[in-house]
Amino acid sequence: MQRLPPVYAVVTQSVRITNLKVPHTYTLERHIEPDPLVLDCEYELGPREKGFVLKWLFNNHSIYQWIPSVKGFAMGIMKTKINTEIFTLEGSPGVISIRRPDWNMTGEYTCFVQTFESTDKKSSRLQIIVPESDFLLETKLDGEHENVEVMCAVQNVFPQPVLSVIRFDTKILDSVLTQMDQNSSGLYSMTVRTRIPKEKLESPTPITCAFYLHGTNYTKRRETIFYDKATNIQRKWTTVAVVMSIASLALSS
């Protein structure tokens, strides 16, 4: 009887990333010192692997490197932003803490691990959100009192806002004038204006405006009530006149 050759178990010797922790969004609250932005790269390292190096990249540019025999160090555009002592605090070389994050830290973060024998990397996109400084919705009659002028504006947000079409009484307005600006700090402001013929509006009528930030779930809305004082005064006097007429008929009968 022919004997088969022995089968030996093969143990894979490699380095691989098991979990990449990068939040999808990070909101910077106004007038509040932001908490550090903490990212984590969990990995497994084979027992026979040599020459291990861990790197973090931001938009394909190196920002941090850790080697077992050398203290972790930050570099590039985040050289002064990354807390290099976080490894001592967290006990994991894959953790980095970014001080005072700002809107321009939106982008792709990549963890890259390598040894002499193998490499692995994973990436995830982070979106920084800067809430608006103001969100306005105003209505007024034009000089001829024939049209209602509507203005909706959102100011100093990031990323770029998308302002929805102004609506009134469930009707969508097609003719809007849009203005978009980006200031020197990178924040966006957007304004839409339109005119509605007054004859098409009942008084009172709700008018709504909403916006969301591109690529996020961040959304806000404002609603105001258009109230034509002249129309309502006229209706009030008509109602009073009808009531007085009814009262007169009742007395004469």
Disulfide bonds with the S-S distance in Angstrom:
Cys41-Cys111 2.04
Cys152-Cys209 2.14
